[in-house]
């Protein structure tokens, strides 16, 4: 019973306690967006069940569930299960796994592997081929049980739930912690929908038109009431652009950063930190506010605030934001397969070309591959992990290698400081993996999915985050391959979906 206490209940039931946002507290098992949060750090800080000591004999395949029909072709877009724990519905408290294909959004019981609800959208298919819908969940309200109100301070005023007639996409539900929690889904016809997570029902009768026509959107990023996505030219009437939707206004104004012939390399939504969205751009000619081969910082109005020019081709690697020594930092793709460390206070310095640190060229992956970074701290040290599709370059010298990795691997960098300067030091490289998914971190462990391909099935690995040593392998437990898939982790479980729309759960089981 201990794990259930206070995680789904609201601010109104006990005047002494203080409700906080995920910036100051962590809900157990929550994974509200791809890469866990808007900083895209891929780090499940709340994990306590999985440890290096209890993996052997305990971590295993728990269940698998087919989600709808298998598609005829692999999806062109990245997707990752989301996790929302401790919501109450007609069956009691439930932990949810949420995932979307091209037409349906699924709510699954994460412990039992049973379908709780399915929401079908009658949206016209994209003219650009198969693509999964982009989804993002509202961040949870979290109660800090250690906090106390000042003596004599009044308790927080309860917010009644909104009536059905008052509900609209993106509007706060009200009703304290028992109020509705929403998940946003952007369908291929350009409409944004919001569903009640506990039931799958429509939060609002009317969806919001975000995109002008059918297209493929690249991820969703949610920053307060601002929702970000990106589109690419070559699909219907779509342009290369990053869009910012203001959900605080009933008019839903959409601001756009149009990049002309330069494609935004956004697969999981922009990386967002301190009200700024960071976007990687592809090759092309820079002109005005269009910066090719760059890391561009955008405000909620989609206007350029700053940029770092990579001076070479950048890979499609989602950046990660974090804080070190009171500095707000970003690790992002550098030119020709390297990684750069940037100070978000001034990306690239006065000339927009000078990073705080850069690594040697590590990989030769091309722009059309999808990779991502993760960041975590352990015993005071800050680490960065990256998925590398393809062989490592000979110039990439890691202190610890875990074998030949001719197909792909996970690599780890350690952030070091000396003489007032920071550097990213290659620490370890993993065993060989075929099309490695973006790594995720939990309790000193790296959870890595070798997605495989048409000739090789997927394999889930658990690695020691300090050395890259293999601690667990799923072997032949997965029957087919995954494609542009991500892994989510919470409450001792890891979830991912294979190319045929089968949701897998691995982890340490619980007694029921």
C-alpha positions as CSV (number, residue, x, y, z in Angstrom):
1,X,0.0,0.0,0.0
2,X,2.9,2.3,0.6
3,X,3.5,3.1,-3.1
4,X,-0.1,4.5,-3.5
5,X,-0.1,7.1,-0.8
6,X,-0.8,10.6,-1.9
7,X,0.0,10.3,-5.6
8,X,-3.4,10.7,-7.1
9,X,-5.1,12.9,-4.6
10,X,-5.3,16.7,-4.7
11,X,-4.3,19.8,-3.0
12,X,-7.6,20.3,-1.2
13,X,-7.8,17.3,1.2
14,X,-5.1,18.3,3.6
15,X,-4.3,22.0,4.3
16,X,-0.9,21.3,5.7
17,X,0.5,19.8,2.5
18,X,1.8,21.7,-0.5
19,X,1.1,20.8,-4.1
20,X,4.1,21.3,-6.4
21,X,4.8,20.8,-10.1
22,X,7.3,18.2,-11.5
23,X,10.0,20.9,-11.4
24,X,10.3,20.4,-7.6
25,X,8.9,16.9,-7.1
26,X,8.5,13.7,-9.0
27,X,5.5,11.5,-9.5
28,X,6.4,7.8,-9.3
29,X,6.4,6.2,-12.7
30,X,5.3,9.3,-14.7
31,X,6.5,9.7,-18.3
32,X,4.4,12.5,-19.7
33,X,6.2,13.0,-23.0
34,X,8.8,11.4,-25.3
35,X,12.1,11.3,-23.4
36,X,10.1,11.7,-20.1
37,X,10.0,15.5,-19.9
38,X,10.4,18.7,-21.9
39,X,14.1,18.8,-21.3
40,X,14.2,15.4,-23.0
41,X,16.7,14.0,-20.4
42,X,15.3,10.4,-20.6
43,X,15.9,10.0,-16.9
44,X,13.4,8.4,-14.6
45,X,14.5,10.0,-11.3
46,X,11.8,8.3,-9.2
47,X,12.8,4.7,-10.0
48,X,13.6,2.6,-6.9
49,X,12.4,-0.9,-7.8
50,X,15.1,-1.7,-10.4
51,X,18.6,-1.9,-9.0
52,X,21.8,-3.5,-10.1
53,X,21.5,-6.0,-7.3
54,X,18.0,-7.3,-8.0
55,X,18.0,-7.6,-11.8
56,X,19.2,-11.2,-11.9
57,X,16.2,-13.5,-11.9
58,X,13.7,-10.7,-11.3
59,X,13.8,-8.6,-14.4
60,X,12.0,-10.4,-17.1
61,X,9.3,-10.3,-19.8
62,X,6.0,-9.5,-18.1
63,X,3.4,-9.3,-20.8
64,X,2.7,-8.2,-24.4
65,X,-0.5,-6.8,-26.0
66,X,-1.5,-6.3,-29.6
67,X,-2.7,-2.8,-30.2
68,X,-5.0,-2.8,-33.2
69,X,-4.1,-4.2,-36.6
70,X,-0.5,-4.5,-37.8
71,X,0.3,-1.8,-40.4
72,X,1.2,-2.7,-44.0
73,X,4.3,-0.5,-43.8
74,X,6.5,0.8,-41.1
75,X,5.6,4.2,-39.7
76,X,7.6,7.2,-40.9
77,X,7.5,8.9,-37.5
78,X,9.0,8.3,-34.1
79,X,6.8,7.1,-31.2
80,X,7.2,6.2,-27.6
81,X,4.7,5.0,-24.9
82,X,3.7,7.5,-22.3
83,X,3.1,6.6,-18.6
84,X,0.6,8.3,-16.3
85,X,0.2,6.6,-12.9
86,X,-2.3,6.6,-10.1
87,X,-5.4,7.8,-11.8
88,X,-8.9,6.7,-10.6
89,X,-11.6,5.4,-12.8
90,X,-14.6,3.0,-12.4
91,X,-12.2,0.2,-11.7
92,X,-10.3,2.0,-9.0
93,X,-6.7,3.3,-9.2
94,X,-4.9,2.5,-12.4
95,X,-1.5,3.1,-13.9
96,X,-1.8,3.9,-17.6
97,X,0.4,3.2,-20.6
98,X,-0.6,5.4,-23.5
99,X,0.3,4.9,-27.2
100,X,-1.0,6.0,-30.5
101,X,-0.9,4.6,-34.0
102,X,-2.1,6.4,-37.1
103,X,-5.9,6.3,-36.2
104,X,-6.2,5.2,-32.6
105,X,-5.1,6.2,-29.1
106,X,-4.8,3.3,-26.6
107,X,-5.0,3.3,-22.8
108,X,-3.6,0.2,-21.2
109,X,-3.3,-1.0,-17.6
110,X,0.5,-1.0,-17.1
111,X,0.5,-3.7,-14.4
112,X,-2.0,-6.2,-16.0
113,X,-1.4,-5.6,-19.7
114,X,-5.1,-5.3,-20.4
115,X,-6.8,-2.7,-22.6
116,X,-8.7,0.0,-20.6
117,X,-10.0,2.0,-23.5
118,X,-9.4,2.8,-27.2
119,X,-10.2,6.1,-28.9
120,X,-10.6,6.0,-32.7
121,X,-10.3,9.2,-34.7
122,X,-12.1,9.5,-38.1
123,X,-9.3,11.6,-39.6
124,X,-8.3,11.5,-43.2
125,X,-5.0,9.6,-43.6
126,X,-1.9,11.7,-44.3
127,X,-1.0,11.9,-48.0
128,X,2.6,11.3,-47.1
129,X,2.4,7.7,-46.0
130,X,1.9,5.9,-42.7
131,X,2.6,8.0,-39.6
132,X,1.8,7.6,-36.0
133,X,-0.1,10.4,-34.2
134,X,2.0,12.7,-31.9
135,X,0.9,12.6,-28.3
136,X,1.8,14.4,-25.0
137,X,0.2,14.2,-21.6
138,X,-0.4,16.9,-19.0
139,X,2.2,16.9,-16.3
140,X,0.9,15.6,-12.9
141,X,0.2,17.6,-9.8
142,X,2.5,16.2,-7.1
143,X,2.2,16.6,-3.4
144,X,5.3,17.4,-1.3
145,X,4.5,15.7,2.0
146,X,7.5,17.3,3.7
147,X,6.3,20.9,3.0
148,X,4.2,22.8,5.5
149,X,2.3,26.0,5.2
150,X,3.4,29.0,7.1
151,X,1.6,29.5,10.4
152,X,-1.7,31.4,9.9
153,X,-1.6,31.0,6.1
154,X,-4.9,30.1,4.6
155,X,-5.3,26.7,2.8
156,X,-5.3,26.6,-1.0
157,X,-8.7,27.3,-2.4
158,X,-10.3,24.3,-4.1
159,X,-10.9,24.7,-7.8
160,X,-14.2,23.1,-8.8
161,X,-14.2,20.9,-11.9
162,X,-15.3,22.6,-15.1
163,X,-18.7,21.9,-16.4
164,X,-19.0,20.1,-19.8
165,X,-20.0,23.4,-21.5
166,X,-16.9,25.1,-20.2
167,X,-14.4,22.5,-21.3
168,X,-12.1,23.2,-24.3
169,X,-8.9,21.8,-25.5
170,X,-6.0,22.9,-23.2
171,X,-8.3,24.4,-20.5
172,X,-7.4,23.5,-16.9
173,X,-9.9,20.8,-15.6
174,X,-10.2,22.0,-12.0
175,X,-11.4,19.7,-9.3
176,X,-8.1,19.4,-7.4
177,X,-6.1,16.2,-7.8
178,X,-9.2,14.3,-8.7
179,X,-9.8,16.5,-11.7
180,X,-9.4,15.3,-15.2
181,X,-5.9,14.6,-16.5
182,X,-5.6,15.1,-20.3
183,X,-3.6,13.7,-23.1
184,X,-3.3,15.7,-26.4
185,X,-3.3,13.9,-29.7
186,X,-2.5,15.6,-33.1
187,X,-4.2,13.7,-35.9
188,X,-3.0,13.5,-39.5
189,X,-5.7,16.0,-40.6
190,X,-4.2,18.7,-38.5
191,X,-6.6,18.7,-35.6
192,X,-5.6,18.7,-31.9
193,X,-7.7,16.6,-29.6
194,X,-7.7,16.2,-25.8
195,X,-8.8,13.0,-24.1
196,X,-9.5,12.3,-20.5
197,X,-6.8,9.8,-19.6
198,X,-8.8,7.8,-17.0
199,X,-11.6,7.1,-19.5
200,X,-10.5,8.0,-23.0
201,X,-13.5,10.3,-23.3
202,X,-13.4,13.6,-25.1
203,X,-12.5,16.5,-22.8
204,X,-14.0,18.9,-25.3
205,X,-16.5,18.4,-28.1
206,X,-14.5,20.4,-30.5
207,X,-10.9,19.7,-31.5
208,X,-8.7,22.5,-32.5
209,X,-7.4,23.1,-36.1
210,X,-3.6,23.4,-35.7
211,X,-2.3,22.6,-39.2
212,X,-3.7,24.0,-42.4
213,X,-4.0,20.6,-44.1
214,X,-3.2,16.9,-43.8
215,X,0.5,16.4,-43.0
216,X,2.9,14.6,-40.7
217,X,3.8,16.5,-37.5
218,X,7.0,15.8,-35.7
219,X,6.3,15.3,-32.0
220,X,4.6,17.5,-29.5
221,X,6.1,19.7,-26.8
222,X,4.0,21.1,-24.0
223,X,5.3,24.1,-22.1
224,X,2.5,25.4,-19.8
225,X,-0.2,26.4,-22.2
226,X,2.1,26.6,-25.3
227,X,2.1,23.5,-27.5
228,X,4.9,23.0,-30.0
229,X,5.2,20.8,-33.1
230,X,7.1,20.9,-36.4
231,X,6.1,20.2,-40.0
232,X,8.2,19.3,-43.1
233,X,7.9,20.4,-46.8
234,X,7.0,17.8,-49.4
235,X,3.8,16.6,-47.7
236,X,0.7,18.2,-49.2
237,X,0.9,21.9,-48.7
238,X,3.2,21.6,-45.6
239,X,6.1,24.0,-45.1
240,X,9.3,23.5,-43.1
241,X,8.3,25.2,-39.9
242,X,8.1,25.0,-36.1
243,X,4.7,25.9,-34.8
244,X,3.7,27.2,-31.3
245,X,0.0,27.0,-30.4
246,X,-1.2,29.3,-27.5
247,X,-3.9,27.3,-25.7
248,X,-4.5,30.0,-23.1
249,X,-6.7,31.9,-25.6
250,X,-10.0,30.5,-26.9
251,X,-8.9,31.7,-30.3
252,X,-5.9,29.3,-30.3
253,X,-3.4,31.6,-32.2
254,X,-0.6,29.7,-33.9
255,X,2.8,31.3,-34.3
256,X,5.3,29.8,-36.7
257,X,9.0,29.8,-37.4
258,X,9.3,29.1,-41.1
259,X,12.6,27.8,-42.3
260,X,12.2,27.8,-46.1
261,X,14.2,25.1,-47.7
262,X,15.9,24.2,-44.4
263,X,14.2,21.3,-42.6
264,X,13.7,21.3,-38.9
265,X,15.2,18.1,-37.5
266,X,12.6,17.5,-34.9
267,X,11.4,13.9,-34.2
268,X,10.2,14.1,-30.6
269,X,9.1,17.7,-30.3
270,X,11.5,20.6,-29.5
271,X,13.6,20.4,-26.3
272,X,12.2,23.0,-23.9
273,X,13.9,24.5,-20.9
274,X,13.1,27.8,-19.1
275,X,10.4,28.8,-21.5
276,X,12.7,28.4,-24.5
277,X,12.3,25.7,-27.3
278,X,15.5,24.4,-28.9
279,X,15.4,23.0,-32.4
280,X,18.0,21.4,-34.6
281,X,18.0,22.5,-38.3
282,X,19.2,20.7,-41.4
283,X,21.4,21.6,-44.3
284,X,20.8,24.5,-46.6
285,X,21.4,28.2,-47.0
286,X,21.1,30.5,-44.0
287,X,19.2,33.8,-44.6
288,X,17.8,36.3,-42.1
289,X,16.4,34.3,-39.2
290,X,16.7,31.0,-41.0
291,X,19.8,29.3,-39.7
292,X,20.9,26.1,-41.4
293,X,23.0,23.4,-39.6
294,X,22.2,25.1,-36.3
295,X,20.7,24.8,-32.9
296,X,18.0,27.5,-32.8
297,X,16.4,28.9,-29.6
298,X,12.7,30.0,-30.0
299,X,10.4,31.8,-27.6
300,X,6.7,31.0,-27.1
301,X,6.0,33.5,-30.0
302,X,8.2,31.3,-32.3
303,X,10.7,34.1,-32.7
304,X,14.4,33.4,-32.7
305,X,16.1,34.3,-29.4
306,X,19.5,32.9,-30.1
307,X,21.3,30.3,-32.2
308,X,24.5,28.2,-32.5
309,X,25.8,27.6,-36.0
310,X,27.4,24.1,-36.3
311,X,29.5,25.0,-39.4
312,X,28.9,21.5,-40.8
313,X,26.1,19.0,-41.3
314,X,24.2,18.1,-38.1
315,X,22.6,14.8,-37.3
316,X,18.9,14.3,-36.4
317,X,19.7,14.1,-32.7
318,X,17.3,15.5,-30.1
319,X,19.2,17.8,-27.7
320,X,19.1,17.4,-23.9
321,X,18.9,20.3,-21.4
322,X,20.1,20.2,-17.8
323,X,21.8,22.2,-15.0
324,X,25.4,21.9,-13.9
325,X,27.2,24.2,-11.4
326,X,24.2,26.6,-11.6
327,X,24.6,26.9,-15.4
328,X,21.8,26.0,-17.8
329,X,23.4,23.7,-20.4
330,X,22.5,22.0,-23.5
331,X,24.2,19.0,-25.2
332,X,23.3,18.9,-28.9
333,X,24.6,17.4,-32.2
334,X,27.8,19.1,-33.5
335,X,29.2,19.0,-37.0
336,X,30.1,15.7,-38.6
337,X,28.9,13.3,-35.9
338,X,30.3,15.1,-32.9
339,X,28.4,16.5,-29.8
340,X,28.7,20.0,-28.4
341,X,28.1,21.5,-25.0
342,X,26.3,24.9,-25.1
343,X,25.5,27.5,-22.5
344,X,21.8,28.4,-23.0
345,X,22.6,32.0,-21.7
346,X,24.5,32.5,-25.0
347,X,24.4,29.7,-27.5
348,X,27.7,29.7,-29.3
349,X,28.9,33.0,-27.7
350,X,29.2,36.3,-29.5
351,X,29.9,34.8,-32.9
352,X,27.2,32.1,-32.5
353,X,29.9,29.5,-33.4
354,X,31.8,28.8,-30.2
355,X,30.6,26.0,-27.9
356,X,31.7,25.4,-24.4
357,X,33.1,22.1,-25.4
358,X,33.0,19.7,-28.4
359,X,33.8,16.0,-28.8
360,X,35.7,14.3,-31.5
361,X,33.6,13.0,-34.4
362,X,31.9,9.9,-32.9
363,X,29.6,8.6,-35.6
364,X,28.8,8.7,-39.3
365,X,25.0,8.5,-39.1
366,X,23.2,10.6,-41.6
367,X,20.6,13.3,-41.2
368,X,17.7,11.0,-42.0
369,X,18.4,8.7,-38.9
370,X,16.8,9.5,-35.6
371,X,18.8,9.5,-32.4
372,X,18.6,11.2,-29.0
373,X,20.6,12.1,-25.9
374,X,20.0,11.4,-22.2
375,X,21.4,13.2,-19.1
376,X,21.6,12.1,-15.5
377,X,23.6,12.6,-12.4
378,X,25.2,10.0,-10.2
379,X,27.3,10.6,-7.1
380,X,27.8,14.2,-8.1
381,X,28.9,13.5,-11.6
382,X,26.9,14.4,-14.7
383,X,26.7,11.9,-17.6
384,X,25.4,12.1,-21.1
385,X,24.3,9.0,-23.1
386,X,23.6,8.9,-26.8
387,X,22.2,6.3,-29.3
388,X,24.6,5.9,-32.2
389,X,23.2,4.2,-35.4
390,X,26.1,2.9,-37.3
391,X,29.7,2.1,-36.4
392,X,31.8,4.4,-34.3
393,X,34.5,6.5,-36.0
394,X,38.1,5.5,-35.4
395,X,38.7,8.9,-33.8
396,X,36.2,8.2,-31.0
397,X,38.4,6.8,-28.2
398,X,36.4,5.6,-25.2
399,X,38.0,4.8,-21.9
400,X,35.9,1.6,-21.7
401,X,34.7,-0.5,-24.6
402,X,32.3,-3.4,-24.3
403,X,33.1,-5.0,-27.6
404,X,32.9,-4.4,-31.3
405,X,29.9,-2.4,-32.3
406,X,29.8,-2.4,-36.1
407,X,26.0,-1.9,-36.4
408,X,25.3,0.6,-33.6
409,X,25.7,1.3,-29.9
410,X,25.0,3.4,-26.9
411,X,27.8,5.7,-25.8
412,X,28.3,7.6,-22.6
413,X,30.2,10.9,-22.1
414,X,31.2,12.3,-18.7
415,X,31.0,16.1,-18.0
416,X,34.2,17.2,-16.4
417,X,35.4,20.6,-15.1
418,X,38.9,21.8,-14.8
419,X,40.4,25.3,-14.5
420,X,36.9,26.8,-15.1
421,X,36.4,24.9,-18.3
422,X,34.0,22.1,-19.1
423,X,34.6,19.1,-21.4
424,X,32.7,16.1,-22.6
425,X,35.0,13.0,-22.1
426,X,34.1,9.8,-23.9
427,X,33.6,7.3,-21.0
428,X,32.2,4.0,-22.5
429,X,30.7,2.4,-25.5
430,X,28.2,-0.5,-25.3
431,X,28.0,-3.8,-27.0
432,X,26.8,-4.0,-30.6
433,X,23.2,-3.0,-31.2
434,X,21.2,-2.9,-34.4
435,X,19.4,0.4,-34.8
436,X,19.6,1.4,-31.1
437,X,16.7,3.4,-29.8
438,X,17.3,6.5,-27.6
439,X,18.7,5.4,-24.2
440,X,16.8,5.9,-21.0
441,X,18.2,6.1,-17.5
442,X,16.9,4.7,-14.2
443,X,18.6,4.3,-10.8
444,X,22.1,3.8,-12.2
445,X,21.0,1.7,-15.1
446,X,20.8,2.4,-18.9
447,X,17.8,0.7,-20.6
448,X,18.6,0.3,-24.2
449,X,16.6,-1.3,-27.1
450,X,18.3,-2.8,-30.0
451,X,15.4,-2.3,-32.5
452,X,16.7,-4.9,-35.0
453,X,15.5,-4.9,-38.6
454,X,13.6,-7.1,-41.0
455,X,16.2,-9.8,-40.5
456,X,16.8,-9.4,-36.7
457,X,14.3,-9.2,-33.8
458,X,14.5,-6.5,-31.2
459,X,16.4,-7.1,-27.9
460,X,16.1,-5.1,-24.7
461,X,19.3,-4.6,-22.7
462,X,20.0,-3.2,-19.3
463,X,23.5,-1.8,-18.9
464,X,25.5,-0.5,-15.9
465,X,25.3,3.3,-16.3
466,X,28.9,3.7,-15.0
467,X,30.6,1.2,-17.3
468,X,28.2,0.1,-20.1
469,X,28.5,-3.5,-19.0
470,X,25.6,-5.7,-20.0
471,X,23.5,-6.7,-17.0
472,X,20.4,-8.1,-18.7
473,X,19.4,-9.2,-22.2
474,X,15.9,-10.2,-23.3
475,X,17.4,-12.7,-25.7
476,X,14.7,-14.1,-28.0
477,X,11.7,-12.9,-25.9
478,X,10.7,-10.4,-28.6
479,X,9.6,-12.0,-31.8
480,X,10.0,-9.1,-34.3
481,X,11.7,-5.8,-34.8
482,X,10.9,-2.3,-33.7
483,X,11.0,0.8,-35.9
484,X,11.6,4.4,-34.8
485,X,10.6,3.3,-31.3
486,X,11.3,4.7,-27.9
487,X,11.4,3.1,-24.5
488,X,9.6,4.5,-21.4
489,X,10.4,3.4,-17.8
490,X,8.4,3.6,-14.5
491,X,7.8,1.6,-11.4
492,X,10.3,-1.1,-12.3
493,X,8.9,-1.6,-15.8
494,X,10.1,-0.8,-19.3
495,X,7.7,-0.4,-22.2
496,X,8.1,-0.3,-26.0
497,X,6.1,-1.1,-29.2
498,X,7.4,-3.2,-32.1
499,X,6.6,-2.4,-35.7
500,X,3.5,-4.6,-35.7
501,X,1.8,-2.5,-33.0
502,X,2.6,-4.9,-30.1
503,X,3.2,-3.3,-26.8
504,X,5.8,-5.1,-24.6
505,X,6.4,-4.8,-20.9
506,X,9.6,-5.9,-19.2
507,X,10.5,-5.4,-15.6
508,X,10.1,-6.6,-12.1
509,X,6.6,-7.9,-11.5
510,X,4.3,-7.1,-8.6
511,X,2.1,-9.3,-6.6
512,X,-1.7,-8.7,-7.3
